[in-house]
Amino acid sequence: MARAVVTLVRWDSSTGVPPQRDAIVRACEAGLDLFLATAREARPATQEELRRVAQLGILQARSSQSVEPILAAYRMAARVAWDEILRAWRGHSEATPEAIMLVANYVFAALDQVAAEVTKTYLHAREQHMQRGTRAHARLFHALISDNFDTELELQRQALAINTPLIATGYVAVVCKLVMGNRDGERGGQALSEVTESLELRRGTLTLATDPSTLVVLWPAETLADAESARQFVAQLQDQVEQRAGQLGARVRAGIGGYHPGLHGVSRSYLEAQQAFEAGRKLRPDSVAHRHDDVIPHLVLAQNPLLAERFVTHSLGRLTDPKVRNREQLLETLEAYLAKGSVKDAAGALGLHRHTVLYRLEKLKELLGGDLDVPATRLRLQLALDLRKLL
């Protein structure tokens, strides 16, 4: 009878991906047995019977499919069982309307019990399955960024076990935080993770909120040029955050590591992304993306604080003396002039009159003892100003 149901009743795939034919047969058989037994013996379903029919809910949960196809199968079974009961009673002397109504109550009360038990079992199994999958994904992710695995083949096997194929050519690491005003958002990692799910990511992209405030993205890469596509991803993420934040003024700050081939290169890219993030936060606090390649000179010099401090003192000269009048204003003007390249643009950035900027530049030339328009001088001064923020 159950196989006849599967064959004759057309499955409605709008309720979810249908289980395999054998699974539907088992569901119909279990449902038919239960519904006919409750009607024949005039009793509610037992816990053991409900436990048996609920097992298919567990199978659906473990295969990450909807529970609705199983519930639909049991509804079909209840309908077939009721049709069989009516057919058997046709012409029977005791088949009064009252008796038929009583039997119907047992059948459809059992259907309600089945639906409730299957759904409860499914949800419990689904939660456990998702938790196991989440923990396994986190372990895989941490193994990659910490280089805590023996062979790439071993890691690939772990990834396949949780249906997460890895890109053997490697990844570019991106460390992201949500910035609210001048501070990192305490729960920004999870918020950014949810925003990332709405974006069209490159196949094989891995994401994880490694702590409440930080989202780490491993961007699939094959060449050095893919570091640029990672920066484009950060720009898309920033656009989405701006749209969703509205008047809150939230934005993204990200550090992007370099590309190092193979899965063993991911940990190095991750370390570089962290370094780029921290350096960029101090050097260009208003910027969104900070690439490790762009801050390498600063990081190299900053590793030797004594040497870096000597370079800053030599380059900025008397501007390092706190006793110099209006020193902070002069430093601010120097940085704006070096960044913008012209008096007009520097004045606009500072919100000052052009003549005020010209006056300050003359004072800077006097203190620094050189021409601020010489390219080598500009480069040296810019580097000194940047190092001053890192020390």
Secondary structure, 3 states (H helix, E strand, C coil): CHHHHHHHCCCCHHHCCCCCHHHHHHHHHHHHHHHHHHHHHCCCCCHHHHHHHHHHHHHHHHCCCCCHHHHHHHHHHHHHHHHHHHHHHCCCCCCCHHHHHHHHHHHHHHHHHHHHHHHHHHHHHHHHHHHHHHHHHHHHHHHHHHCCCCCHHHHHHHHHHCCCCCCCCCEEEEEEEEEECCEECCCHHHHHHHHHCCCCCCCCCEEEEEECCEEEEEEECCCCCHHHHHHHHHHHHHHHHHHHHHHHCEEEEEEECCCCCCHHHHHHHHHHHHHHHHHHHHHCCCCCEEEHHHHHHHHHHHCCHHHHHHHHHHHHHHHHCCCCCCHHHHHHHHHHHHHHCCHHHHHHHHCCCHHHHHHHHHHHHHHHCCCCCCHHHHHHHHHHHHHHHHC
